[in-house]
Amino acid sequence: MSLSVNNGITKHSVNGNYLLPSTLPESTDEEDLSKPPRRMSILQSDKALRDHDSKLIYTERVGAISHCYEEILNNLGEDIHRQGLLKTPKRAAEAILFFTKGYEQAVSDVVSDAVFDEEC
């Protein structure tokens, strides 16, 4: 596993696949503090957003995350080459990508101008 920092982005990599990054703010003016920071995966910042992913980028993303799940299963003492676990890392990677796709959206993008006052 290696670590590098470029343009305020911490990049973690396993076997050349970048994973688990966090972004650091460049400045701290009032405008930056008005919105919560949005985390971006390194695959996002260097390539396309998930909504616009090509099949190749999606495959790379699934492969990188699958490798992590293989490591987790291996460290738990499981035989990752056992028939019942052969497809598990890929299934888990696809599931986590599906379940976390909303993290890339800002609330303002989702609700737009649909916010209204509620009478209590």
PyMOL commands that place a pseudoatom at each C-alpha (Angstrom):
pseudoatom trace, name=CA, resn=MET, resi=1, chain=A, elem=C, hetatm=0, pos=[0.000, 0.000, 0.000]
pseudoatom trace, name=CA, resn=SER, resi=2, chain=A, elem=C, hetatm=0, pos=[1.331, 3.436, -0.856]
pseudoatom trace, name=CA, resn=LEU, resi=3, chain=A, elem=C, hetatm=0, pos=[0.309, 7.011, -0.068]
pseudoatom trace, name=CA, resn=SER, resi=4, chain=A, elem=C, hetatm=0, pos=[0.789, 10.179, -2.089]
pseudoatom trace, name=CA, resn=VAL, resi=5, chain=A, elem=C, hetatm=0, pos=[-0.546, 13.729, -1.843]
pseudoatom trace, name=CA, resn=ASN, resi=6, chain=A, elem=C, hetatm=0, pos=[-1.240, 15.800, -4.952]
pseudoatom trace, name=CA, resn=ASN, resi=7, chain=A, elem=C, hetatm=0, pos=[-3.215, 19.078, -5.132]
pseudoatom trace, name=CA, resn=GLY, resi=8, chain=A, elem=C, hetatm=0, pos=[-4.617, 18.594, -1.633]
pseudoatom trace, name=CA, resn=ILE, resi=9, chain=A, elem=C, hetatm=0, pos=[-5.889, 15.081, -2.394]
pseudoatom trace, name=CA, resn=THR, resi=10, chain=A, elem=C, hetatm=0, pos=[-4.547, 12.214, -0.339]
pseudoatom trace, name=CA, resn=LYS, resi=11, chain=A, elem=C, hetatm=0, pos=[-4.241, 9.133, -2.533]
pseudoatom trace, name=CA, resn=HIS, resi=12, chain=A, elem=C, hetatm=0, pos=[-4.004, 5.634, -1.096]
pseudoatom trace, name=CA, resn=SER, resi=13, chain=A, elem=C, hetatm=0, pos=[-3.211, 2.836, -3.482]
pseudoatom trace, name=CA, resn=VAL, resi=14, chain=A, elem=C, hetatm=0, pos=[-3.095, -0.944, -3.390]
pseudoatom trace, name=CA, resn=ASN, resi=15, chain=A, elem=C, hetatm=0, pos=[-1.365, -2.611, -6.329]
pseudoatom trace, name=CA, resn=GLY, resi=16, chain=A, elem=C, hetatm=0, pos=[-1.652, 0.594, -8.359]
pseudoatom trace, name=CA, resn=ASN, resi=17, chain=A, elem=C, hetatm=0, pos=[-5.408, 1.023, -7.706]
pseudoatom trace, name=CA, resn=TYR, resi=18, chain=A, elem=C, hetatm=0, pos=[-6.222, 4.285, -5.927]
pseudoatom trace, name=CA, resn=LEU, resi=19, chain=A, elem=C, hetatm=0, pos=[-8.610, 3.976, -2.996]
pseudoatom trace, name=CA, resn=LEU, resi=20, chain=A, elem=C, hetatm=0, pos=[-9.936, 5.700, 0.125]
pseudoatom trace, name=CA, resn=PRO, resi=21, chain=A, elem=C, hetatm=0, pos=[-9.009, 9.329, -0.609]
pseudoatom trace, name=CA, resn=SER, resi=22, chain=A, elem=C, hetatm=0, pos=[-10.087, 12.441, 1.216]
pseudoatom trace, name=CA, resn=THR, resi=23, chain=A, elem=C, hetatm=0, pos=[-10.073, 15.982, -0.067]
pseudoatom trace, name=CA, resn=LEU, resi=24, chain=A, elem=C, hetatm=0, pos=[-8.658, 18.881, 1.884]
pseudoatom trace, name=CA, resn=PRO, resi=25, chain=A, elem=C, hetatm=0, pos=[-9.970, 22.432, 1.421]
pseudoatom trace, name=CA, resn=GLU, resi=26, chain=A, elem=C, hetatm=0, pos=[-7.594, 24.821, -0.357]
pseudoatom trace, name=CA, resn=SER, resi=27, chain=A, elem=C, hetatm=0, pos=[-8.929, 27.858, 1.534]
pseudoatom trace, name=CA, resn=THR, resi=28, chain=A, elem=C, hetatm=0, pos=[-11.192, 28.530, 4.492]
pseudoatom trace, name=CA, resn=ASP, resi=29, chain=A, elem=C, hetatm=0, pos=[-13.104, 31.650, 3.464]
pseudoatom trace, name=CA, resn=GLU, resi=30, chain=A, elem=C, hetatm=0, pos=[-16.729, 32.104, 4.515]
pseudoatom trace, name=CA, resn=GLU, resi=31, chain=A, elem=C, hetatm=0, pos=[-18.138, 30.787, 1.239]
pseudoatom trace, name=CA, resn=ASP, resi=32, chain=A, elem=C, hetatm=0, pos=[-16.288, 27.466, 1.611]
pseudoatom trace, name=CA, resn=LEU, resi=33, chain=A, elem=C, hetatm=0, pos=[-17.676, 26.984, 5.129]
pseudoatom trace, name=CA, resn=SER, resi=34, chain=A, elem=C, hetatm=0, pos=[-21.299, 27.563, 4.085]
pseudoatom trace, name=CA, resn=LYS, resi=35, chain=A, elem=C, hetatm=0, pos=[-21.518, 24.114, 2.475]
pseudoatom trace, name=CA, resn=PRO, resi=36, chain=A, elem=C, hetatm=0, pos=[-20.318, 20.830, 3.916]
pseudoatom trace, name=CA, resn=PRO, resi=37, chain=A, elem=C, hetatm=0, pos=[-17.283, 19.404, 2.116]
pseudoatom trace, name=CA, resn=ARG, resi=38, chain=A, elem=C, hetatm=0, pos=[-18.037, 16.759, -0.504]
pseudoatom trace, name=CA, resn=ARG, resi=39, chain=A, elem=C, hetatm=0, pos=[-15.837, 13.692, -0.495]
pseudoatom trace, name=CA, resn=MET, resi=40, chain=A, elem=C, hetatm=0, pos=[-14.660, 12.411, -3.833]
pseudoatom trace, name=CA, resn=SER, resi=41, chain=A, elem=C, hetatm=0, pos=[-13.098, 9.102, -4.613]
pseudoatom trace, name=CA, resn=ILE, resi=42, chain=A, elem=C, hetatm=0, pos=[-9.798, 9.277, -6.413]
pseudoatom trace, name=CA, resn=LEU, resi=43, chain=A, elem=C, hetatm=0, pos=[-11.357, 7.405, -9.301]
pseudoatom trace, name=CA, resn=GLN, resi=44, chain=A, elem=C, hetatm=0, pos=[-13.872, 10.242, -9.537]
pseudoatom trace, name=CA, resn=SER, resi=45, chain=A, elem=C, hetatm=0, pos=[-11.415, 13.095, -9.442]
pseudoatom trace, name=CA, resn=ASP, resi=46, chain=A, elem=C, hetatm=0, pos=[-9.046, 11.555, -11.989]
pseudoatom trace, name=CA, resn=LYS, resi=47, chain=A, elem=C, hetatm=0, pos=[-11.732, 10.165, -14.289]
pseudoatom trace, name=CA, resn=ALA, resi=48, chain=A, elem=C, hetatm=0, pos=[-15.457, 10.525, -14.935]
pseudoatom trace, name=CA, resn=LEU, resi=49, chain=A, elem=C, hetatm=0, pos=[-18.217, 10.845, -12.370]
pseudoatom trace, name=CA, resn=ARG, resi=50, chain=A, elem=C, hetatm=0, pos=[-20.171, 7.677, -11.726]
pseudoatom trace, name=CA, resn=ASP, resi=51, chain=A, elem=C, hetatm=0, pos=[-23.236, 8.918, -13.589]
pseudoatom trace, name=CA, resn=HIS, resi=52, chain=A, elem=C, hetatm=0, pos=[-21.086, 9.406, -16.669]
pseudoatom trace, name=CA, resn=ASP, resi=53, chain=A, elem=C, hetatm=0, pos=[-18.816, 6.402, -16.243]
pseudoatom trace, name=CA, resn=SER, resi=54, chain=A, elem=C, hetatm=0, pos=[-17.900, 4.396, -19.259]
pseudoatom trace, name=CA, resn=LYS, resi=55, chain=A, elem=C, hetatm=0, pos=[-17.980, 0.621, -18.986]
pseudoatom trace, name=CA, resn=LEU, resi=56, chain=A, elem=C, hetatm=0, pos=[-14.159, 0.613, -18.729]
pseudoatom trace, name=CA, resn=ILE, resi=57, chain=A, elem=C, hetatm=0, pos=[-14.085, 3.040, -15.797]
pseudoatom trace, name=CA, resn=TYR, resi=58, chain=A, elem=C, hetatm=0, pos=[-16.864, 1.133, -14.022]
pseudoatom trace, name=CA, resn=THR, resi=59, chain=A, elem=C, hetatm=0, pos=[-14.930, -2.116, -14.515]
pseudoatom trace, name=CA, resn=GLU, resi=60, chain=A, elem=C, hetatm=0, pos=[-11.756, -0.518, -13.098]
pseudoatom trace, name=CA, resn=ARG, resi=61, chain=A, elem=C, hetatm=0, pos=[-13.705, 0.819, -10.126]
pseudoatom trace, name=CA, resn=VAL, resi=62, chain=A, elem=C, hetatm=0, pos=[-15.272, -2.590, -9.397]
pseudoatom trace, name=CA, resn=GLY, resi=63, chain=A, elem=C, hetatm=0, pos=[-11.879, -4.277, -9.781]
pseudoatom trace, name=CA, resn=ALA, resi=64, chain=A, elem=C, hetatm=0, pos=[-10.179, -1.953, -7.299]
pseudoatom trace, name=CA, resn=ILE, resi=65, chain=A, elem=C, hetatm=0, pos=[-12.915, -2.365, -4.700]
pseudoatom trace, name=CA, resn=SER, resi=66, chain=A, elem=C, hetatm=0, pos=[-13.131, -6.137, -5.311]
pseudoatom trace, name=CA, resn=HIS, resi=67, chain=A, elem=C, hetatm=0, pos=[-9.440, -6.419, -4.488]
pseudoatom trace, name=CA, resn=CYS, resi=68, chain=A, elem=C, hetatm=0, pos=[-10.114, -4.753, -1.132]
pseudoatom trace, name=CA, resn=TYR, resi=69, chain=A, elem=C, hetatm=0, pos=[-12.919, -7.198, -0.373]
pseudoatom trace, name=CA, resn=GLU, resi=70, chain=A, elem=C, hetatm=0, pos=[-10.609, -10.093, -1.273]
pseudoatom trace, name=CA, resn=GLU, resi=71, chain=A, elem=C, hetatm=0, pos=[-8.083, -8.740, 1.238]
pseudoatom trace, name=CA, resn=ILE, resi=72, chain=A, elem=C, hetatm=0, pos=[-10.769, -8.422, 3.906]
pseudoatom trace, name=CA, resn=LEU, resi=73, chain=A, elem=C, hetatm=0, pos=[-11.971, -11.995, 3.360]
pseudoatom trace, name=CA, resn=ASN, resi=74, chain=A, elem=C, hetatm=0, pos=[-8.397, -13.268, 3.307]
pseudoatom trace, name=CA, resn=ASN, resi=75, chain=A, elem=C, hetatm=0, pos=[-7.576, -11.453, 6.565]
pseudoatom trace, name=CA, resn=LEU, resi=76, chain=A, elem=C, hetatm=0, pos=[-10.672, -12.984, 8.142]
pseudoatom trace, name=CA, resn=GLY, resi=77, chain=A, elem=C, hetatm=0, pos=[-9.162, -16.385, 7.401]
pseudoatom trace, name=CA, resn=GLU, resi=78, chain=A, elem=C, hetatm=0, pos=[-11.474, -17.279, 4.526]
pseudoatom trace, name=CA, resn=ASP, resi=79, chain=A, elem=C, hetatm=0, pos=[-10.278, -19.126, 1.439]
pseudoatom trace, name=CA, resn=ILE, resi=80, chain=A, elem=C, hetatm=0, pos=[-11.092, -16.613, -1.301]
pseudoatom trace, name=CA, resn=HIS, resi=81, chain=A, elem=C, hetatm=0, pos=[-10.699, -19.346, -3.920]
pseudoatom trace, name=CA, resn=ARG, resi=82, chain=A, elem=C, hetatm=0, pos=[-13.475, -21.429, -2.353]
pseudoatom trace, name=CA, resn=GLN, resi=83, chain=A, elem=C, hetatm=0, pos=[-16.352, -21.906, -4.792]
pseudoatom trace, name=CA, resn=GLY, resi=84, chain=A, elem=C, hetatm=0, pos=[-18.868, -20.138, -2.552]
pseudoatom trace, name=CA, resn=LEU, resi=85, chain=A, elem=C, hetatm=0, pos=[-16.696, -17.014, -2.306]
pseudoatom trace, name=CA, resn=LEU, resi=86, chain=A, elem=C, hetatm=0, pos=[-15.377, -16.663, -5.857]
pseudoatom trace, name=CA, resn=LYS, resi=87, chain=A, elem=C, hetatm=0, pos=[-17.910, -14.016, -6.917]
pseudoatom trace, name=CA, resn=THR, resi=88, chain=A, elem=C, hetatm=0, pos=[-18.434, -12.438, -3.489]
pseudoatom trace, name=CA, resn=PRO, resi=89, chain=A, elem=C, hetatm=0, pos=[-15.826, -9.645, -3.800]
pseudoatom trace, name=CA, resn=LYS, resi=90, chain=A, elem=C, hetatm=0, pos=[-17.280, -8.481, -7.121]
pseudoatom trace, name=CA, resn=ARG, resi=91, chain=A, elem=C, hetatm=0, pos=[-20.859, -8.630, -5.807]
pseudoatom trace, name=CA, resn=ALA, resi=92, chain=A, elem=C, hetatm=0, pos=[-19.860, -6.667, -2.700]
pseudoatom trace, name=CA, resn=ALA, resi=93, chain=A, elem=C, hetatm=0, pos=[-18.016, -4.065, -4.803]
pseudoatom trace, name=CA, resn=GLU, resi=94, chain=A, elem=C, hetatm=0, pos=[-21.010, -3.560, -7.084]
pseudoatom trace, name=CA, resn=ALA, resi=95, chain=A, elem=C, hetatm=0, pos=[-23.312, -3.305, -4.069]
pseudoatom trace, name=CA, resn=ILE, resi=96, chain=A, elem=C, hetatm=0, pos=[-21.190, -0.698, -2.276]
pseudoatom trace, name=CA, resn=LEU, resi=97, chain=A, elem=C, hetatm=0, pos=[-20.975, 1.391, -5.460]
pseudoatom trace, name=CA, resn=PHE, resi=98, chain=A, elem=C, hetatm=0, pos=[-24.759, 1.258, -5.786]
pseudoatom trace, name=CA, resn=PHE, resi=99, chain=A, elem=C, hetatm=0, pos=[-25.435, 2.040, -2.110]
pseudoatom trace, name=CA, resn=THR, resi=100, chain=A, elem=C, hetatm=0, pos=[-22.984, 4.963, -1.970]
pseudoatom trace, name=CA, resn=LYS, resi=101, chain=A, elem=C, hetatm=0, pos=[-23.797, 6.690, -5.254]
pseudoatom trace, name=CA, resn=GLY, resi=102, chain=A, elem=C, hetatm=0, pos=[-25.802, 9.319, -3.378]
pseudoatom trace, name=CA, resn=TYR, resi=103, chain=A, elem=C, hetatm=0, pos=[-22.684, 10.533, -1.542]
pseudoatom trace, name=CA, resn=GLU, resi=104, chain=A, elem=C, hetatm=0, pos=[-21.612, 12.246, -4.752]
pseudoatom trace, name=CA, resn=GLN, resi=105, chain=A, elem=C, hetatm=0, pos=[-24.728, 14.411, -4.839]
pseudoatom trace, name=CA, resn=ALA, resi=106, chain=A, elem=C, hetatm=0, pos=[-25.276, 17.682, -3.036]
pseudoatom trace, name=CA, resn=VAL, resi=107, chain=A, elem=C, hetatm=0, pos=[-28.611, 18.201, -1.292]
pseudoatom trace, name=CA, resn=SER, resi=108, chain=A, elem=C, hetatm=0, pos=[-29.204, 21.301, -3.413]
pseudoatom trace, name=CA, resn=ASP, resi=109, chain=A, elem=C, hetatm=0, pos=[-28.807, 19.198, -6.569]
pseudoatom trace, name=CA, resn=VAL, resi=110, chain=A, elem=C, hetatm=0, pos=[-31.350, 16.662, -5.341]
pseudoatom trace, name=CA, resn=VAL, resi=111, chain=A, elem=C, hetatm=0, pos=[-34.090, 18.937, -3.978]
pseudoatom trace, name=CA, resn=SER, resi=112, chain=A, elem=C, hetatm=0, pos=[-33.362, 21.940, -6.226]
pseudoatom trace, name=CA, resn=ASP, resi=113, chain=A, elem=C, hetatm=0, pos=[-36.126, 24.479, -5.544]
pseudoatom trace, name=CA, resn=ALA, resi=114, chain=A, elem=C, hetatm=0, pos=[-38.527, 21.938, -4.031]
pseudoatom trace, name=CA, resn=VAL, resi=115, chain=A, elem=C, hetatm=0, pos=[-37.896, 23.209, -0.483]
pseudoatom trace, name=CA, resn=PHE, resi=116, chain=A, elem=C, hetatm=0, pos=[-40.953, 24.784, 1.116]
pseudoatom trace, name=CA, resn=ASP, resi=117, chain=A, elem=C, hetatm=0, pos=[-42.004, 26.103, 4.526]
pseudoatom trace, name=CA, resn=GLU, resi=118, chain=A, elem=C, hetatm=0, pos=[-43.910, 23.727, 6.759]
pseudoatom trace, name=CA, resn=GLU, resi=119, chain=A, elem=C, hetatm=0, pos=[-46.600, 24.856, 9.163]
pseudoatom trace, name=CA, resn=CYS, resi=120, chain=A, elem=C, hetatm=0, pos=[-46.271, 23.337, 12.620]
for i in range(1, 120): cmd.bond("trace and resi %d" % i, "trace and resi %d" % (i + 1))
show_as sticks, trace
zoom trace
